[in-house]
Amino acid sequence: MALWFASSSVGLGQIDPDPRQLIQFGYNQPLQGRGPLAAYAFYYDNIPHWQSTNLTLRLAIAPVYLDSELGISGVLGPNTDLGIGVSGGGFADNYSEIRKGVLEQAESFTGHSAEVSLSIYHKFNPLPNGATPTSIGEVPLQALFRVAPHYSIYGRDNNTAPDFHLPGDRVAMHVRTGLRWGGREPLLVSGRAVELSVWYDGQFRSDTDPYGYNGDRDVKAQVHQFWARALIAFGETNSPHHFETSITAGTSIHADRLGAYRVGGNLPLVSEFPLEVPGYYFQEYSAERFALMSGTYSLGLGESRRWELVANGAIAALGYLPELRQDNNWVSGLGGGVGYHSPSGLWHILAIYSYGFQAERSHGQGASSVALLIQMDLDRSPGIQRAWKDLGVNLLKGVDGVFHR
């Protein structure tokens, strides 16, 4: 089951103040067993001062998905911004049923979505425009409140069983609020970063009819999730060492299959809060509550440091959904590989092999996977940046010409 959609680590929790043009690609392939096809590919464009000094346009464009937001600074007060978002497309609400390491294709299905959102961002200790924090006291503290009607359309894929009844198409009102101190840039590898954040997300659904075989799976009218994250990253320009670690923990009320935490895989930019454990299928585990600690270390080689050795790992304690319980409440994985930076900074490529120690497979416990992660930073190459913009202008002219004809 494919996963081709866009994400933004900064854009979802605050208005991104920095101009960015990025192309991101990630692919995760298990080497034992058959998991859901897991990949992302998207173009991220963040444009401060778009059309006006107080407007910021954020676009994340994937082959079959769009995530966009127009941020309006100071519209609700000098320190309070407004965000108006539109997103949607194919496969964003896919569901893969995985039980004890087996992908149950007959009980899996596709899901497409459309969403609009209204967000309020408040800065408690704003810095002057363009200023960088120089002390702990200047690290920004921000609050978010968002309402987002989300429409889900479910469909069969080629392997869904004919007698498996799909969930009904529905509108779910999502309400999210949270506090974030600091934050991490939406990059494959962030430089210096620190974050402490707490979050709540509620889903209030219009359709609660059961689904599955003879209605054996419930859909809860409300699902409430609460989680927190602590993160720190070190990376000096003149140092070969880079280290990032985080602890994320969450719980929920009235969780069901379509509203549980999904844990597993090695795709760092697949969502704002990726619950990665290397060596496992993407989203292998469905949990009501969890605690996850992860870390990544890279060592630049030689004077140029274009090549690097990379190691990552994670350990998680999981409280499973009762109907998807596993034999182990603790899962852990380790990975290692190589990375490459182009001299201009245009390309950053990582190839990683991972092993999941508690992964349940047909041969017993333990499984391997590989991941390929690519980032292209168009801001590092003015020539490619101009060519990309010219391509977009020409495509828009072509579309306009079709409509006029």
N, C-alpha and C positions, 0 to 999 in steps of 0.2 A: 504494500500500500504506500503510495508516494506521499511525500511531504514537501511541497514546494511553496513556501510562503515566506513572508518578510518579517523581520523583527527589528527592534531598536532598543538597546539597553537604556539609553538616556531618554529618548523621545517619549517613552511611556510614562516616565515618572516626573518629568519636568521639561520645560522648553530648552532645547539644546542651544547654547549661546554661540557655538563655534561653527564656522562654515566647514562642510565636509562633502566630499564626493568619493564614495567607496563602492566597490563591487566585492561581494562576499560569496564564497562557495564553501559548502561542507558536505562531506559524504562519509557515512559510517556503515561498514559492511561486516557482519558476523562471519567467522570462519567455521564455526560449528553450529548446526541447526539452521533453521530458517526463520528469520525475524521480519518485521515490517521494513520495507524499503525506507531508508531515512536519509534525507538530503535537504539542503536549502541552497537557494541561489537568488540573490537580490541585489539591486542597485539602490544605494542609500544616498540621498541628496538632502542636505540641510542648508537652507539659504536664509541667514539673518538679513534684516533690512530689505526684505522682498517687497518691492513696490512702494514701501514706506518704511521709515526708520523704526516703527514699533511693530512690524510684522515679521514673523519667521515662518517660512514654509518648510515642512519636513515631508519628504516622499521616500517610501521604501517600495520599490517596484520589483515584483517577481514575475516569472512567466505567466502565472495564472492568478496573481494576487496583488492587491494594492493596499498599502497602509499609508494614510496621509493625515496631516494635521496642520492647520493654520493657527499659529500662536499670535495672540494680540497682547503686547506688553502694556502694563499700566492701565488697562481699560477699567479695572475695578478698584483702582487706587495705585499709588506709586509703587507698591511692592506686591501687587496682586495681578496676575495675568490670566487670560482666558484662552482656552484651546478648543477649536472646533475640528472634529476629526471625522473622516469617512474611510472605511476599509471594507474589504470583502473580496471574494473570489473563490477559486476552487480548492478543495482538499484541506482547508484550514480546520475543519471539524471532523476529520477522519477519526475512526475508532478502530483499534486493533485489540482483539481479545487474546490475551496471553495468559495461559494457566500452566504453572510448573514447567516453564521453559518451552512450551509448545504454542505456536501461533495457530489459533483456531480460526482458520480462514472462513469457515462456514458461518461464523458468528461475528465476523468483522464487516465493516461497511464504510462507505465514503460519506463525507459531510462537507457541504459548501456553506458559505456564510455571507452575510451583509451586515454592516454595523455603522451606526453614527454615534458620535460621542460629544459630550460637553464637559470640559475639564476646567477646574479652577486651581491655579498654582499660586501659592503664597510664599514669599521669601521673608524669613524672619530677620536675617542679618545680611542684607544685600551688599555686595562690593561694587565699586564703580565699574562701568562697562569695560570689559577687556582685562580687568585686574585679576591677578592670580593670588590665591591665599598664600601668605608667607608664614603663618603660624596656625596652631590648632584653633585659636579663637576666631580666626577668619574663615574657617571651613564652613561653607553655607549649610544652613538648615532650612528645609523647604517642606511644605505641606501640600498634599494633593487631595482633591475631591472630584470624582468623576461619576457621571451617569452615562450608560451606553446601552441602548436597546440593541440586542444582537439576534439576528434572524438566522436559524439553522435549517438547512434543507438536506435531508438524508436520502441516500440512494444506494442501491446494490452495486457491488463490483462483480467481477467475473466469477468469484468463488463464494459469494454469499449463498447460503442454502435457500432453496425455493420456499421451504416452510418456515424460514426464520422471519418473523414479523419485525419490520424496522420501527424505530422510534418515530413518533409523529413530528412533522415539521413544526417548529415552535419559535416564538419570540421569548427571549429571556432578558429581563432587565438586569444588567450588571451595575452594581454600585461598588466603587472602590474608593478607599481613603487610606492615607498613610502619611508617615513622617520619614523623611530621609535626611540624614546628616552626611554630607559629602556625596560620593557617587563615583561610578566607574564609566569611562568613556566606552562607546559602542565599537570597540576595536578588538581584533583577534588577540592582541597582547596589549594591555594597558601599561602605561609607565607608572608613575606614582599615583596611588589612589587609596582612599580610605572611605569606608561607608559603615554607618549604623542606620538601620531602617526597620520600621514596623509597619505592617499592612493588614488591611481587611478587604476581602472581596466577597460580595454577596450576589447570588444568582436567584432571581425570582421568575419562575417559568410559567408560561401560559398553558402548556400541554403536559399533563402528568399521567397519561395513559401508559400502562405497562407495555413491554415489548418482549421480543425473544421467541422462544418456543412456548406457545400457549400462555403468553403473558407472564413468564417466570422471572422477569427482571423489572424492578421498580424504577420509576422516575420520581424523584422527590420534588415537591413543589418549591422548596427553598434549599439552597446549599450555601453554607457560610464557611469561609476559609480565613484563617488567621496565621500569619507567618512573620518571621523576622530574619534579618541577615546582618552579619558582621563580616567585613571584608577589608583586607589590607594588601597592597601591592607595592613592591620596591623595584625600582629600575632606574639607575643612574646612567646618563649619557655616556660617561667615560668608564663605565664598569662592565665587565663581561657577564655579570650575574643579574638575573631577574627572578623574583620570587613573588608568588601571589597565593594567598590562602583565604578561605572563607568558611564560615559556619552558618548554615541555614536550617531553621527548624520551623515546623508548622503543625497545626491541628485543624480540625474541621468539625462541623455539625451537620448532620443529615447528608453525609457524603454518599454518592452512588457511583456507578461505573462512569457516567458522563461528567461527573463533578469531583473526581478524586485527584489527588496528587499523583503524577506519573513520573517514575524515577527510573533512570538507566540510560546508557549510551554515552557518546562522546561528541556532542555537537554544541559548542560553547555559545553560539549566537542564534540558537533556534528559538529562544524566547528571552524575555527580560530577566527571568530567574530560572535558568536551566538547572535541573536537578540531575546532574551528570554523575554516573558511576562507570568508569571505563571498563570495557570487556563484556558488557551486557547488551542485550537488544535495546534499541531505542524505546523508552517508555515501557520497559518490561514489567515493572511493578506498579500496582495500583494501591495507594495507601490513604488511610484516613488521617494519619499523623506520621511525622518523620523527624529525624535529626540527621543532618548530613554535614560532614567535614571534608573539604577537598583542598588540594594544593597543587601548584605547578611550579617547576623550577627549570630554568634554561641557563645554559652556559655557552657564551659566545666563544668561538674558536679563532685563534690567530689575531693579528693586529686589526684586520678589517672587520672581523666578527660577522662576516656575511653568512657563515655556517654556524649552526648552534646545535647542541645536544639538549633534548627536552625530556623531562620526566614529569608525570602527573599521577595522582592517585586520589582515591576517595573511600570513605567508609560511611555507612548509613545504618541507622536503626529505624526499622519500619514497623508501623502498626497497620496491617493490611486490611482492606475491605474483607469482611467475613467470607464472602463468596469467592474471593480470589486469594485466599490464604496460601502462603508458601511455608516450606519446612524451616527456613532460616529467617529469624527476625533481624539478623545482621548481615549485610552484604558489603563486600569490599572489592576493589580492583586497583590495578597498577598498570601504567603505560609508559612507554618510552619510544623515542624516535629522533628524527633530525628535522631541522628547519633551515630555511634559506631566506635571507634578506637581499634584495637587489641593491646595488650601490646607491641608487637614487632614492630608495625607500618606496618605490612604486609597487614592488611585489613583496609579499611575505607568504611563504609556503611552509606548511607543517605536514609531515607524514608520521603517523603514530601507530605503533602496535600495542594492544592492550590485552590484559588477562583478567577475567572476572572469576574470583576464587569460589564463590558460592553459586554460580550460574548452574541451574539444573538443565542438563541435556540428556540425550538418550544414552550416552556412554557413562553417565554419572555426573559428578560435580566438576565445574571448571570449564571455561570456554574462552576463546580468543576472538578478537575483532581487530580491524584496521580502520583508520580514519585518515582522510585527506582534507586539509583545511587550507583555503587560499583567500588572501585579501589583496585587493588591488586599490591602492590609494591614488586616485586620479589627481589630487592636489599636488602630488610630488612630481608630476610630469605635465607641464603646461601644454606641450604639443598634443598629447593624448587627450587632455582635458578639452582643448579647443575642438579636436576632431569629434569627441563624444557629443559636445554641445551642438556642433554643426549637424551631426546625424539626427539629434532630436529635433532641431529646427526643420530639417528637410522632411522628416517623418510627419511633423505637424502640418507642413505645407501640403504634403501629399494627401493627408486625411481631409484637410480643408478643400482641396481640389475635388476630391471624390464627392463631398457633400454638395459643392456648388454644381457639379455636373448632374 
